[in-house]
Amino acid sequence: DVYRFLGNSYDEKFLYENAIYFYKKAIEIYAKHHENANSNLGDTYFDLGFAYDNKGCYDNAIEEYQHALAEYIKTVGELSIQVSNTYHNIAVSYKKKGAYREALKHYQKEMKIVVAVKGAMHEYVGDTFHQLADAFQYTRNFSSALNHHKKGILVDIKNFGTNDISTVHSNNFIKS
């Protein structure tokens, strides 16, 4: 755990090369000393992916997130927040590299899990609707983008009310 915590510390200081080094050391130790999959290994792959993403190395980030995904599915199952968050981060990395259709696919996977785990009106669902809307907009599917923003606003209103700044901003965006 020490190597992972060192990686986290360097990541927070924007020293991504150092973070990547320590995450890789932690993965090496976890893989060597734990015959069965464990969530520490998944978490460390996730952190490594995040460091690569922060560094702008999106292909490396996606690869490490895929490793995290495999570990999480083995340890906590498909229907878990860890798996959902990993799909989300994969989608973000694809979006940053301009692969919007791939981002869209992963946001959709995230949505299925979030709804199953948290329920259809959880605030994460609203956020995922907005992420999907952005992905649809980037793929020039404007009617789907608008539809998903509207769904996201309904969830936002249920969770935060009509006077919440993000709800007001989103609603004004839809009206314009």
Beta strands, then each sheet from edge to edge (+ up, - down):
end
